[in-house]
Amino acid sequence: MKWIIFSVLALTIIACGQGTNNEKADMYEASELSAMMRDMVIWSKEAKATLDAGDTIQEIPQHFYNLDKQTATRGEHLEAAFKAMAPVYTNALKGIERRDSQQFYYNASIQACKNCHGVYCGGPLSVINQL
């Protein structure tokens, strides 16, 4: 009986050790669009905290306005639907930059992200919903 338990435990340890090849994960390189969207999440969290504190957002990262020019992982940046949705986000940024009701335009920017990710790559929606 002890031999069976030991064998099962040993096989489990060996099996768990298999497939932990981090080399493949380390080789992943984000597309231009994916990398920009990660920056957008960081900025959006900071912008939300600024607004929640009752302060004014002072600066929009200017490279966000080039959203539709970034190369995507699966070529989404070339599709008409993506080309139509990107300006909705950048127009919301312009509203924030003009300092017109920044909360309204911040919310509009987040909604633009939700709308686009409802069509393309829904995985990030859980992160976006927290913004």
PAKE-306459 format. One record per residue: x, y, z of N, C-alpha, C, O in turn. Coordinates in steps of 0.02 Angstrom, whole numbers, plus 32768, in hexadecimal, padded with zeros to 4 digits. Atoms other than C-alpha are relative to their C-alpha. Example, Ala and Ser with C-alpha at 12.3 -4.5 7.8 and 13.67 -1.06 7.14 Angstrom:
// residues 2
KETI:802D:7FC5:8000:8267:7F1F:8186:802D:803C:8000:8061:803B:8021
KETI:7FD6:7FC5:7FFD:82AC:7FCB:8165:7FD9:8037:8025:7FF2:806E:802D
END
This chain:
// residues 131
KETI:8029:7FC5:8000:8000:8000:8000:802C:803F:8000:801F:806E:7FDB
KETI:7FD4:7FC6:7FFE:808C:8078:802D:8022:800A:7FBD:802E:8043:7FA8
KETI:7FDF:7FFC:8041:80DF:804F:7F88:7FD3:8023:7FCD:7FEB:804A:7FA5
KETI:802F:7FE2:802F:8042:8081:7F27:7FFA:804B:800D:7FFB:8074:7FDF
KETI:8005:7FB9:7FEE:8031:8126:7F85:803F:8024:7FEB:803C:805B:7FCF
KETI:7FC0:7FE2:8013:80EA:814A:7F6B:8004:8008:7FB4:801B:803C:7F9B
KETI:7FFE:7FFE:8049:80DB:8122:7EB0:7FD3:8037:7FE5:7FE7:805D:7FB8
KETI:802F:7FCC:8017:8043:8192:7E99:801D:8045:8010:8019:8072:7FE7
KETI:7FE3:7FC0:7FED:8099:821F:7EF8:803B:8012:7FD3:8041:804B:7FBD
KETI:7FC6:7FF5:802A:8139:820C:7E93:7FEA:8012:7FB9:8006:8040:7F9B
KETI:8019:7FF0:8043:80D9:820A:7DEE:7FE1:8045:7FFD:7FE8:8069:7FCB
KETI:801F:7FBE:7FFE:8078:82A4:7E22:8035:8036:8000:802E:8068:7FDC
KETI:7FCA:7FCE:7FFE:8117:8303:7E4B:8022:8005:7FBD:8031:803C:7FA5
KETI:7FDF:8000:8041:8167:82CF:7DA8:7FD3:8020:7FCB:7FEA:8048:7FA3
KETI:802F:7FE4:8031:80CB:82FB:7D43:7FF9:804B:8009:7FF4:8070:7FD8
KETI:8006:7FB8:7FF3:80BD:83A5:7D96:803F:8025:7FEA:803C:805F:7FD6
KETI:7FC2:7FE1:8016:8173:83C7:7D6C:8003:8006:7FB4:8027:8030:7F9A
KETI:8002:7FFE:8049:814F:83A4:7CB4:7FD5:803B:7FEB:7FA5:804C:800E
KETI:8029:7FCA:801A:810B:8434:7C4E:800B:8043:8022:7FE6:8073:8015
KETI:7FF2:7FBF:7FE1:8156:84BD:7CB9:8039:8021:7FDA:8067:803E:7FF8
KETI:7FCE:7FE3:802B:81BD:84F7:7C27:7FF3:804B:7FFA:7FCA:8060:7FD2
KETI:800A:7FB8:8000:81CA:85B1:7C49:8021:8021:7FC3:8014:805C:7FB6
KETI:7FDF:7FE3:803A:8235:85CA:7BAF:7FCD:801A:7FCD:7FD6:8050:7FB1
KETI:8033:7FEC:8030:819B:85D2:7B3F:7FDD:8040:8018:7FD2:806D:7FF0
KETI:8022:7FC5:7FE5:8144:8650:7BB2:802D:803D:7FFE:8016:8074:7FF1
KETI:7FD1:7FC8:8000:81E0:86BB:7BBB:800A:801B:7FB9:8020:8054:7FB1
KETI:7FF5:7FEB:8044:81E5:86C4:7AFD:7FC7:802A:7FE5:7FCE:8048:7FB0
KETI:8039:7FDA:8017:813A:8718:7AEE:8011:804A:7FFB:802E:8067:8029
KETI:7FF7:7FB9:8009:8143:87C6:7AA7:7FBD:801E:7FEC:7F9E:8008:7FBB
KETI:8041:7FE1:800D:80A8:8833:7AAC:8000:8025:7FBE:8033:8042:7FAA
KETI:8006:7FD8:803C:8069:8880:7A0C:8001:804A:8014:7FFB:805A:804F
KETI:8000:7FB8:7FF2:8072:893E:79FD:7FBE:8014:8022:7FBE:803A:8052
KETI:8042:7FEF:7FE5:7FB7:8949:7A20:7FF8:7FE6:8047:7FDF:800A:8072
KETI:8005:801D:7FBD:7FBF:88D6:7AB6:802B:8027:8032:8014:8034:806A
KETI:7FD4:7FD9:7FD3:8052:8935:7B01:7FE1:8044:800F:7FE4:805B:8048
KETI:801F:7FBF:7FF4:7FF7:89DA:7AE9:7FC4:7FF9:802F:7FBA:8023:805B
KETI:803A:8009:7FD6:7F5A:8996:7B39:8014:7FF3:8049:7FF0:8007:8077
KETI:7FE7:8008:7FBC:7FBE:8961:7BD1:8011:8044:801E:8003:8051:8059
KETI:7FF2:7FBB:7FEA:7FFB:8A16:7BDD:7FBF:8025:800E:7FBA:804B:803E
KETI:8041:7FDF:7FF8:7F47:8A4F:7BCA:7FE0:7FEC:8042:7FC0:8015:8064
KETI:801D:8018:7FC0:7F11:89E4:7C5F:8023:8023:803A:8002:803B:8068
KETI:7FDA:7FDE:7FCB:7F9C:8A2C:7CCC:7FEA:8049:8006:7FDD:8061:803C
KETI:8013:7FB9:8000:7F70:8ADE:7C99:7FB8:8008:8019:7FAA:8035:803F
KETI:8046:7FFB:7FEC:7EB5:8ABE:7CB0:7FF8:7FF7:804B:7FCE:8018:806A
KETI:8003:8009:7FB7:7ED1:8A7F:7D62:8016:8040:8023:7FF8:8055:8055
KETI:7FE7:7FC1:7FE3:7F35:8B1C:7D89:7FCD:8038:7FF6:7FC1:805F:8024
KETI:8032:7FCD:800E:7EB1:8B8A:7D36:7FC4:7FF8:802D:7FA9:8029:8047
KETI:803A:800E:7FD4:7E26:8B37:7D9A:8010:8018:8046:7FE6:8037:8067
KETI:7FEC:7FEC:7FBC:7E85:8B53:7E3C:8002:804D:8005:7FEE:8069:8038
KETI:7FFE:7FB6:8002:7EA0:8C0A:7E0B:7FBA:801C:8006:7FAD:8049:802E
KETI:8045:7FE8:7FFF:7DE7:8C24:7DE9:7FDE:7FF0:8042:7FB9:8019:805D
KETI:801D:8013:7FC0:7DB4:8BC5:7E86:8017:802E:8039:7FF3:8038:8069
KETI:7FE5:7FD3:7FCD:7E22:8C3B:7EEB:7FE6:8048:7FF6:7FF6:8074:801D
KETI:801B:7FBE:800D:7DC5:8CCF:7E9F:8030:802D:7FDB:8025:806A:7FD6
KETI:7FCE:7FD9:8025:7E5C:8D06:7E3A:7FF2:7FFD:7FB6:7FC5:7FDA:7F9F
KETI:8007:7FFC:8049:7E6E:8D2D:7D81:8038:7FD9:7FDF:8072:7FDD:7FF2
KETI:7FCE:8024:8029:7EC5:8CBC:7D05:8027:8035:7FD9:8009:805D:7FB5
KETI:7FD6:7FCC:801F:7F56:8D23:7CC6:8019:7FEE:7FBA:8024:801A:7F91
KETI:7FDE:8012:803E:7F9B:8CBE:7C36:7FE6:7FBE:7FE4:7FD9:7F8F:8009
KETI:8012:803D:8024:7F68:8C3F:7BB5:803F:7FE9:7FDB:805D:8012:7FB7
KETI:7FC6:8017:8028:7FF6:8BD3:7B70:7FF1:8006:7FB5:7FC2:7FE8:7F9C
KETI:800E:7FF0:8046:7FFF:8C10:7ABD:8003:7FC3:7FD2:7FE2:7FC3:7F9E
KETI:7FFC:803A:802C:802C:8B67:7A75:7FBE:7FD9:7FFF:7FB4:7FB0:7FD2
KETI:8042:8022:8001:7F7B:8B2A:7AA3:7FD7:8016:7FC3:7FAC:7FF0:7FAC
KETI:8025:7FE8:803B:7F3B:8B93:7A12:8012:7FDA:7FC1:7FF1:7FE1:7F8E
KETI:7FEB:802A:8038:7F96:8B1A:799E:7FE6:7FB8:8006:8001:7F8A:7FE8
KETI:801C:8042:7FF3:7F2C:8A88:79D8:7FF3:7FD9:7FC0:8005:7F9E:7FBC
KETI:8013:8024:803D:7EED:8A5C:792B:803A:7FF1:7FD1:8031:7FCF:7F9F
KETI:7FC6:800C:802A:7F9C:8A5A:78E3:802D:7FC8:801B:8060:7FB7:7FFD
KETI:7FD8:8034:7FE1:7FDF:89D2:7957:7FF1:7FBC:7FE1:7FB8:7FAD:7FD2
KETI:8008:8043:801C:7FFB:8924:7913:7FE4:7FD1:8036:7FFE:7FCF:806E
KETI:8021:802E:7FD1:7F8A:88A4:7966:801A:7FB9:7FF9:803D:7FA9:7FC8
KETI:7FE9:8046:8000:7FAA:87EE:798F:7FE3:7FDA:7FC5:8007:7FB4:7FA4
KETI:8021:8027:8035:7F2C:87AA:7912:7FE6:802C:7FC7:7FB8:8019:7FA4
KETI:8012:7FD5:8038:7F1D:883C:7899:7FC0:8028:8009:7FA6:8044:7FD9
KETI:803E:7FDC:7FF4:7E84:888B:78EB:8006:804A:7FEC:7FD5:8069:7FD8
KETI:7FF6:7FB9:800E:7ECF:8937:78CF:7FF1:8012:7FB8:7FEB:804D:7FA7
KETI:800E:7FF4:8046:7EAC:8924:7816:7FB5:7FFC:7FEF:7FA1:800E:7FB8
KETI:8047:800B:800D:7DF2:88FD:7827:7FD8:803F:8008:7FE8:806A:8032
KETI:802B:7FC4:7FFF:7D6A:897E:7809:7FE1:800B:8044:7FDB:8044:805B
KETI:8020:7FF8:7FBE:7D17:895B:78B1:8030:801F:8032:801D:804B:8058
KETI:7FCE:7FE3:7FD3:7DB8:8980:790F:800D:8049:7FEE:8011:8074:801A
KETI:7FF3:7FBB:8018:7DD8:8A1B:78A5:7FC8:802F:8015:7FD3:806B:8020
KETI:8039:7FD7:7FEC:7D29:8A59:78D3:7FFE:800B:804B:7FE6:803F:8063
KETI:8003:7FFB:7FB7:7D3D:8A39:798E:8039:8028:801E:8030:8048:8052
KETI:7FC7:7FDD:7FE3:7DE9:8A83:79AB:7FF4:804B:8009:8007:8066:803C
KETI:800C:7FB9:7FF6:7DB1:8B38:798D:7FD0:8010:803A:7FD4:8047:8056
KETI:802C:7FF5:7FC7:7D2A:8B25:7A12:802A:8008:803F:801C:8034:8069
KETI:7FD3:7FFB:7FC6:7DB4:8B08:7A91:8028:8041:7FFD:802C:8065:802F
KETI:7FD6:7FC5:8004:7E24:8B92:7A51:7FD8:8041:8007:7FF2:8073:8021
KETI:802A:7FC5:7FF6:7D93:8C0E:7A4C:7FF0:800A:804A:7FEC:8043:8061
KETI:800A:7FFA:7FB8:7D71:8BE8:7B03:803E:801D:8021:8039:8046:804F
KETI:7FC2:7FE3:7FE6:7E28:8C0D:7B27:8004:804B:7FF3:801A:8071:801D
KETI:7FFF:7FB8:8010:7E16:8CB4:7ACF:7FD3:8027:802F:7FE3:805E:8043
KETI:802C:7FE0:7FCF:7D84:8CDD:7B42:8022:8008:8044:801B:803B:8064
KETI:7FDA:7FFC:7FC1:7DF0:8CB5:7BDA:8034:8037:7FFA:803E:805F:8029
KETI:7FCA:7FCF:800A:7E7C:8D1F:7B92:7FE5:8048:7FFF:8007:8075:8017
KETI:801F:7FBD:8000:7E06:8DB3:7B77:7FE8:8013:8046:7FD6:804D:8053
KETI:8018:7FF8:7FBB:7DD6:8D9D:7C2E:7FB5:800E:8002:7F9C:802F:802F
KETI:8049:7FFF:8000:7D1F:8D92:7BFD:7FE9:7FC4:8029:7FF7:7F8B:8016
KETI:801C:8036:7FD8:7CCA:8D2A:7C84:802B:7FC1:7FFB:8018:7F90:7FDC
KETI:7FCF:8037:8006:7D5F:8CB7:7C98:7FE3:7FBD:8015:7FF4:7F8A:7FF8
KETI:801E:8040:7FEA:7CFA:8C34:7CF5:7FD6:7FE3:7FC8:7FD9:7FA6:7FBB
KETI:802A:8017:8037:7C7F:8C29:7C64:802C:7FE1:7FC9:801E:7FAA:7FB1
KETI:7FD5:8018:8037:7D09:8C16:7BE3:802C:7FC5:8015:803C:7F9A:7FEC
KETI:7FDC:803B:7FE7:7D6C:8B9E:7C50:7FD2:7FC3:7FF9:7FE7:7F8F:7FE0
KETI:8030:8037:8005:7CD0:8B31:7C5C:7FF5:7FEC:7FB7:7FEF:7FB1:7FA7
KETI:8008:800E:8048:7CBA:8B41:7B9F:803C:7FDA:7FE4:8034:7FAE:7FBA
KETI:7FC5:8024:8017:7D6D:8B08:7B84:7FFE:7FB6:8015:8010:7F8A:7FEF
KETI:8005:8045:7FE7:7D51:8A6E:7BF0:7FC9:7FDA:7FDA:7FD2:7F9F:7FCA
KETI:8036:8020:8026:7CAD:8A49:7B96:8018:7FEE:7FBA:8005:7FBA:7F9F
KETI:7FE4:800E:8042:7D09:8A54:7AF0:802B:7FC0:8003:8028:7F97:7FD5
KETI:7FD7:803D:7FF8:7D83:89D0:7B30:7FD2:7FC2:8006:7FDF:7F8F:7FE6
KETI:802E:8038:7FF7:7CF3:8960:7B67:7FDF:7FED:7FBE:7FD8:7FB2:7FAE
KETI:8021:800E:8040:7C9B:8972:7ABF:802F:7FDC:7FD0:801A:7FAD:7FAF
KETI:7FD0:8020:802D:7D37:8945:7A5E:8011:7FB9:8017:8013:7F8B:7FEE
KETI:7FEF:8042:7FE7:7D64:88B4:7ACE:7FC5:7FD1:8002:7FCD:7F95:800D
KETI:803B:802B:800A:7CB2:8875:7ABD:8002:7FDE:7FBC:7FE3:7FAA:7FB2
KETI:7FF9:801A:8044:7CDF:8857:7A06:8042:7FDB:7FF9:8045:7FA3:7FDE
KETI:7FBD:801B:8006:7D9A:8835:7A11:801B:7FED:8045:8019:8016:8073
KETI:7FDA:8015:7FC5:7DF3:87D1:7A98:7FDE:8014:8041:7FF1:8045:8061
KETI:8026:7FF1:7FC4:7D79:87CE:7B29:8024:7FF4:8041:800C:8008:8076
KETI:7FDB:8010:7FC3:7DFC:8792:7BA6:800C:803A:802E:8003:8033:806A
KETI:7FF1:7FC7:7FD4:7E2B:883F:7BE6:7FC4:8022:801F:7FCC:8050:8047
KETI:803B:7FDF:7FE6:7D77:886D:7C0F:7FFE:8000:804C:7FE5:802F:806A
KETI:8000:8002:7FB7:7D8E:8836:7CC4:802C:8038:801D:801B:8055:8051
KETI:7FD4:7FC8:7FEB:7E1C:88B5:7CD5:7FDF:8043:7FF1:7FDE:8070:801B
KETI:8020:7FC2:8015:7DBF:893C:7C75:7FC6:8011:802E:7FBB:804C:803E
KETI:803A:7FF3:7FD4:7D25:8928:7CE3:8014:801C:8044:7FEA:8038:8067
KETI:7FE8:7FE5:7FC0:7D8F:8959:7D79:8017:8049:7FFA:8025:806A:802C
KETI:7FE7:7FBC:800A:7DC2:89FF:7D2B:7FCB:8035:800C:7FD9:8070:8005
END
